[in-house]
Each structure stands twice: as structure tokens, then as C-alpha cells.
Amino acid sequence: MRKKVVLACEKCGSRNYSTMSNNGAERLEVKKFCQKCNAHTVHKETK
């Protein structure tokens, strides 16, 4: 079953993106653009 997860910037901590994930064991990690940092940074899944 897929669940909705929120992605937060690793540098500034702002929660910019939400996506669907079907992987419950490990946290999702994606490189996305952060508007606060004005750069591409790693975004990790938050609780």
C-alpha cells in the first residue's frame, strides 16, 4: 500500500515537497530544488 510522505530539505529543514511512497522499510532520499536555499539539495522523508 502506498502512503503519502513529506520531504524536508537536509540543509534548512523546510518541508517543500510531498510524494507517494510504497517503501515502508527505508526512508526516501531525493535530490530536489529548495526555494529557501536557492539550490539543489538532498531532501529526506520525514515522519
MMTF fields as JSON, N, C-alpha, C and O atoms, coordinates in Angstrom:
{
  "mmtfVersion": "1.0.0",
  "mmtfProducer": "UNKNOWN",
  "numBonds": 187,
  "numAtoms": 188,
  "numGroups": 47,
  "numChains": 1,
  "numModels": 1,
  "chainsPerModel": [1],
  "groupsPerChain": [47],
  "chainIdList": ["A"],
  "bondAtomList": [4, 2, 8, 6, 12, 10, 16, 14, 20, 18, 24, 22, 28, 26, 32, 30, 36, 34, 40, 38, 44, 42, 48, 46, 52, 50, 56, 54, 60, 58, 64, 62, 68, 66, 72, 70, 76, 74, 80, 78, 84, 82, 88, 86, 92, 90, 96, 94, 100, 98, 104, 102, 108, 106, 112, 110, 116, 114, 120, 118, 124, 122, 128, 126, 132, 130, 136, 134, 140, 138, 144, 142, 148, 146, 152, 150, 156, 154, 160, 158, 164, 162, 168, 166, 172, 170, 176, 174, 180, 178, 184, 182],
  "bondOrderList": [1, 1, 1, 1, 1, 1, 1, 1, 1, 1, 1, 1, 1, 1, 1, 1, 1, 1, 1, 1, 1, 1, 1, 1, 1, 1, 1, 1, 1, 1, 1, 1, 1, 1, 1, 1, 1, 1, 1, 1, 1, 1, 1, 1, 1, 1],
  "groupList": [{"groupName": "MET", "atomNameList": ["N", "CA", "C", "O"], "elementList": ["N", "C", "C", "O"], "formalChargeList": [0, 0, 0, 0], "bondAtomList": [1, 0, 2, 1, 3, 2], "bondOrderList": [1, 1, 2], "singleLetterCode": "M", "chemCompType": "L-PEPTIDE LINKING"}, {"groupName": "ARG", "atomNameList": ["N", "CA", "C", "O"], "elementList": ["N", "C", "C", "O"], "formalChargeList": [0, 0, 0, 0], "bondAtomList": [1, 0, 2, 1, 3, 2], "bondOrderList": [1, 1, 2], "singleLetterCode": "R", "chemCompType": "L-PEPTIDE LINKING"}, {"groupName": "LYS", "atomNameList": ["N", "CA", "C", "O"], "elementList": ["N", "C", "C", "O"], "formalChargeList": [0, 0, 0, 0], "bondAtomList": [1, 0, 2, 1, 3, 2], "bondOrderList": [1, 1, 2], "singleLetterCode": "K", "chemCompType": "L-PEPTIDE LINKING"}, {"groupName": "VAL", "atomNameList": ["N", "CA", "C", "O"], "elementList": ["N", "C", "C", "O"], "formalChargeList": [0, 0, 0, 0], "bondAtomList": [1, 0, 2, 1, 3, 2], "bondOrderList": [1, 1, 2], "singleLetterCode": "V", "chemCompType": "L-PEPTIDE LINKING"}, {"groupName": "LEU", "atomNameList": ["N", "CA", "C", "O"], "elementList": ["N", "C", "C", "O"], "formalChargeList": [0, 0, 0, 0], "bondAtomList": [1, 0, 2, 1, 3, 2], "bondOrderList": [1, 1, 2], "singleLetterCode": "L", "chemCompType": "L-PEPTIDE LINKING"}, {"groupName": "ALA", "atomNameList": ["N", "CA", "C", "O"], "elementList": ["N", "C", "C", "O"], "formalChargeList": [0, 0, 0, 0], "bondAtomList": [1, 0, 2, 1, 3, 2], "bondOrderList": [1, 1, 2], "singleLetterCode": "A", "chemCompType": "L-PEPTIDE LINKING"}, {"groupName": "CYS", "atomNameList": ["N", "CA", "C", "O"], "elementList": ["N", "C", "C", "O"], "formalChargeList": [0, 0, 0, 0], "bondAtomList": [1, 0, 2, 1, 3, 2], "bondOrderList": [1, 1, 2], "singleLetterCode": "C", "chemCompType": "L-PEPTIDE LINKING"}, {"groupName": "GLU", "atomNameList": ["N", "CA", "C", "O"], "elementList": ["N", "C", "C", "O"], "formalChargeList": [0, 0, 0, 0], "bondAtomList": [1, 0, 2, 1, 3, 2], "bondOrderList": [1, 1, 2], "singleLetterCode": "E", "chemCompType": "L-PEPTIDE LINKING"}, {"groupName": "GLY", "atomNameList": ["N", "CA", "C", "O"], "elementList": ["N", "C", "C", "O"], "formalChargeList": [0, 0, 0, 0], "bondAtomList": [1, 0, 2, 1, 3, 2], "bondOrderList": [1, 1, 2], "singleLetterCode": "G", "chemCompType": "PEPTIDE LINKING"}, {"groupName": "SER", "atomNameList": ["N", "CA", "C", "O"], "elementList": ["N", "C", "C", "O"], "formalChargeList": [0, 0, 0, 0], "bondAtomList": [1, 0, 2, 1, 3, 2], "bondOrderList": [1, 1, 2], "singleLetterCode": "S", "chemCompType": "L-PEPTIDE LINKING"}, {"groupName": "ASN", "atomNameList": ["N", "CA", "C", "O"], "elementList": ["N", "C", "C", "O"], "formalChargeList": [0, 0, 0, 0], "bondAtomList": [1, 0, 2, 1, 3, 2], "bondOrderList": [1, 1, 2], "singleLetterCode": "N", "chemCompType": "L-PEPTIDE LINKING"}, {"groupName": "TYR", "atomNameList": ["N", "CA", "C", "O"], "elementList": ["N", "C", "C", "O"], "formalChargeList": [0, 0, 0, 0], "bondAtomList": [1, 0, 2, 1, 3, 2], "bondOrderList": [1, 1, 2], "singleLetterCode": "Y", "chemCompType": "L-PEPTIDE LINKING"}, {"groupName": "THR", "atomNameList": ["N", "CA", "C", "O"], "elementList": ["N", "C", "C", "O"], "formalChargeList": [0, 0, 0, 0], "bondAtomList": [1, 0, 2, 1, 3, 2], "bondOrderList": [1, 1, 2], "singleLetterCode": "T", "chemCompType": "L-PEPTIDE LINKING"}, {"groupName": "PHE", "atomNameList": ["N", "CA", "C", "O"], "elementList": ["N", "C", "C", "O"], "formalChargeList": [0, 0, 0, 0], "bondAtomList": [1, 0, 2, 1, 3, 2], "bondOrderList": [1, 1, 2], "singleLetterCode": "F", "chemCompType": "L-PEPTIDE LINKING"}, {"groupName": "GLN", "atomNameList": ["N", "CA", "C", "O"], "elementList": ["N", "C", "C", "O"], "formalChargeList": [0, 0, 0, 0], "bondAtomList": [1, 0, 2, 1, 3, 2], "bondOrderList": [1, 1, 2], "singleLetterCode": "Q", "chemCompType": "L-PEPTIDE LINKING"}, {"groupName": "HIS", "atomNameList": ["N", "CA", "C", "O"], "elementList": ["N", "C", "C", "O"], "formalChargeList": [0, 0, 0, 0], "bondAtomList": [1, 0, 2, 1, 3, 2], "bondOrderList": [1, 1, 2], "singleLetterCode": "H", "chemCompType": "L-PEPTIDE LINKING"}],
  "groupTypeList": [0, 1, 2, 2, 3, 3, 4, 5, 6, 7, 2, 6, 8, 9, 1, 10, 11, 9, 12, 0, 9, 10, 10, 8, 5, 7, 1, 4, 7, 3, 2, 2, 13, 6, 14, 2, 6, 10, 5, 15, 12, 3, 15, 2, 7, 12, 2],
  "groupIdList": [1, 2, 3, 4, 5, 6, 7, 8, 9, 10, 11, 12, 13, 14, 15, 16, 17, 18, 19, 20, 21, 22, 23, 24, 25, 26, 27, 28, 29, 30, 31, 32, 33, 34, 35, 36, 37, 38, 39, 40, 41, 42, 43, 44, 45, 46, 47],
  "secStructList": [7, 7, 3, 3, 3, 3, 3, 3, 3, 6, 6, 6, 7, 7, 3, 3, 3, 3, 3, 3, 3, 7, 7, 7, 1, 1, 7, 7, 3, 3, 3, 3, 3, 3, 6, 6, 6, 6, 3, 3, 3, 3, 3, 3, 3, 3, 7],
  "xCoordList": [0.84, 0.0, 0.883, 1.871, 0.509, 1.267, 0.796, -0.388, 1.758, 1.396, 1.999, 3.011, 1.366, 1.834, 2.946, 2.789, 4.076, 5.206, 5.596, 5.346, 6.207, 6.661, 8.183, 8.849, 8.727, 10.174, 10.656, 10.09, 11.71, 12.266, 13.71, 14.456, 14.089, 15.449, 16.424, 16.156, 17.551, 18.55, 19.308, 19.743, 19.469, 20.219, 19.404, 19.809, 18.246, 17.484, 16.308, 15.784, 15.891, 14.821, 13.412, 12.446, 13.275, 11.932, 11.294, 11.963, 10.001, 9.26, 8.632, 7.568, 9.305, 8.926, 8.043, 7.185, 8.227, 7.582, 6.836, 7.179, 5.807, 5.129, 5.001, 4.846, 5.066, 5.013, 4.43, 4.175, 4.222, 3.701, 4.85, 5.713, 4.862, 5.914, 5.294, 4.357, 5.811, 5.318, 6.392, 6.23, 7.488, 8.584, 8.521, 8.81, 8.146, 7.993, 9.25, 9.346, 10.224, 11.401, 12.434, 12.951, 12.738, 13.789, 13.229, 12.221, 13.89, 13.442, 13.834, 14.909, 12.94, 13.155, 14.122, 14.036, 15.042, 16.048, 16.175, 16.584, 15.823, 15.79, 16.468, 16.359, 17.163, 17.783, 16.781, 16.428, 16.315, 15.301, 15.754, 16.721, 15.047, 15.349, 14.655, 13.453, 15.41, 14.871, 14.815, 15.825, 13.627, 13.46, 14.1, 14.544, 14.159, 14.796, 16.317, 16.938, 16.914, 18.367, 18.773, 19.937, 17.822, 18.052, 19.102, 19.968, 19.01, 19.95, 19.331, 18.332, 19.925, 19.505, 20.161, 21.386, 19.338, 19.833, 19.139, 18.148, 19.665, 19.067, 17.852, 17.934, 16.74, 15.512, 15.231, 15.228, 14.993, 14.721, 13.293, 12.672, 12.777, 11.429, 11.358, 12.237, 10.3, 10.113, 8.953, 8.218, 8.798, 7.703, 6.382, 5.356],
  "yCoordList": [-1.183, 0.0, 1.243, 1.323, 2.206, 3.447, 4.419, 4.48, 5.185, 6.19, 7.529, 7.588, 8.596, 9.945, 10.298, 10.134, 10.785, 11.176, 12.616, 13.099, 13.291, 14.674, 14.668, 13.971, 15.456, 15.555, 16.888, 17.939, 16.837, 18.042, 18.231, 17.265, 19.482, 19.824, 19.463, 19.708, 18.881, 18.469, 19.675, 19.649, 20.728, 21.908, 22.811, 23.072, 23.289, 24.276, 23.66, 24.282, 22.45, 21.78, 22.119, 21.627, 22.955, 23.311, 22.133, 21.398, 21.973, 20.864, 21.361, 21.979, 21.083, 21.646, 20.741, 21.239, 19.434, 18.521, 17.418, 17.065, 16.875, 15.677, 14.73, 15.169, 13.437, 12.427, 11.144, 11.046, 10.174, 8.88, 7.879, 7.885, 7.023, 6.032, 4.703, 4.656, 3.625, 2.308, 1.501, 0.299, 2.159, 1.506, 1.884, 3.028, 0.941, 1.244, 1.024, 1.528, 0.284, -0.096, 1.026, 1.305, 1.661, 2.679, 4.034, 4.113, 5.092, 6.453, 6.866, 6.524, 7.603, 8.097, 9.275, 10.127, 9.319, 10.378, 10.804, 10.008, 12.067, 12.553, 13.915, 14.71, 14.188, 15.492, 16.381, 16.114, 17.463, 18.356, 19.814, 20.088, 20.731, 22.152, 22.72, 22.527, 23.422, 24.081, 25.583, 26.194, 26.169, 27.592, 28.468, 29.575, 28.003, 28.785, 28.821, 29.872, 27.67, 27.597, 28.082, 28.413, 28.128, 28.507, 27.611, 28.085, 26.302, 25.334, 23.94, 23.711, 23.02, 21.623, 20.963, 20.938, 20.431, 19.79, 18.451, 18.158, 17.644, 16.352, 16.588, 17.308, 15.984, 16.045, 14.645, 13.676, 14.543, 13.253, 13.182, 14.195, 11.952, 11.7, 11.989, 11.582, 12.699, 12.999, 12.179, 11.553, 12.19, 11.443, 12.14, 11.643],
  "zCoordList": [0.0, 0.0, 0.0, 0.731, -0.831, -0.927, 0.147, 0.478, 0.687, 1.685, 1.288, 0.589, 1.744, 1.45, 2.423, 3.633, 1.899, 2.733, 2.404, 1.3, 3.37, 3.209, 3.137, 3.903, 2.203, 2.044, 2.604, 2.302, 3.427, 4.042, 3.592, 3.434, 3.389, 2.981, 4.103, 5.279, 3.72, 4.708, 5.266, 6.417, 4.465, 4.906, 5.831, 6.964, 5.344, 6.115, 6.883, 7.806, 6.513, 7.242, 6.794, 7.376, 5.763, 5.302, 4.567, 3.841, 4.77, 4.163, 2.869, 2.881, 1.744, 0.456, -0.391, -1.12, -0.318, -1.242, -0.51, 0.618, -1.165, -0.684, -1.868, -3.008, -1.597, -2.644, -2.079, -0.879, -2.932, -2.521, -2.483, -3.361, -1.468, -1.314, -0.93, -0.132, -1.494, -1.129, -0.407, -0.194, -0.03, 0.667, 2.145, 2.497, 3.02, 4.428, 5.243, 6.362, 4.715, 5.493, 5.575, 6.657, 4.469, 4.471, 4.055, 3.352, 4.495, 4.216, 2.798, 2.306, 2.164, 0.812, 0.852, 1.736, -0.108, -0.189, -1.65, -2.495, -1.952, -3.32, -3.387, -2.453, -4.483, -4.682, -5.413, -6.562, -4.73, -5.265, -5.084, -4.374, -5.729, -5.602, -4.376, -4.194, -3.529, -2.344, -2.629, -2.977, -2.479, -2.757, -1.692, -1.998, -0.455, 0.609, 0.441, 0.604, 0.114, -0.085, -1.47, -1.695, -2.4, -3.788, -4.443, -5.179, -4.162, -4.721, -4.693, -4.012, -5.43, -5.396, -4.185, -4.07, -3.285, -2.074, -1.891, -2.56, -0.983, -0.666, 0.228, 1.223, -0.131, 0.655, 1.182, 0.423, 2.492, 3.117, 3.599, 3.92, 3.644, 4.142, 5.635, 6.395, 6.054, 7.474, 8.003, 7.24, 9.319, 9.941, 9.769, 10.234]
}
